[in-house]
Amino acid sequence: MSEWKKIEKSETHNFEISKEIVGIYLAKEENVGSNNSNLYKLEVGEDVVGVWGSTVLDNKMNLAKPGDEVKIVYLGKAKNPKTGREYKNYEVYARQPETDKNDKGYLDLSDLPF
């Protein structure tokens, strides 16, 4: 059985400090905080990190599924040509995480020493 891991409040990613985050998409929490925003939970190494949603990010994250490995890249601020308003722009990439499973979905146990 695995060891107990203490659950603590997750940190949120700051795109002003690091323009990119890569992790396993765990879940989306809706209506969080004073702005009723989406908060995306990513497993990054040993940590769970939150990423605050926005209209642009929410639209792109809708195509990712929990369990996917995602990469979110902050592109900086862009201007909407119709309204002239600035918004934070992102690129989002998703892929199935690499596993030790074969094509049938089973773990490959053939190289175990017993």
Summary of the structure (lengths in Angstrom):
residues: 114
radius of gyration: 17.6
end to end distance: 20.3
largest distance: 66.3
contacts: 242
relative contact order: 0.18
helix: 6%
strand: 46%
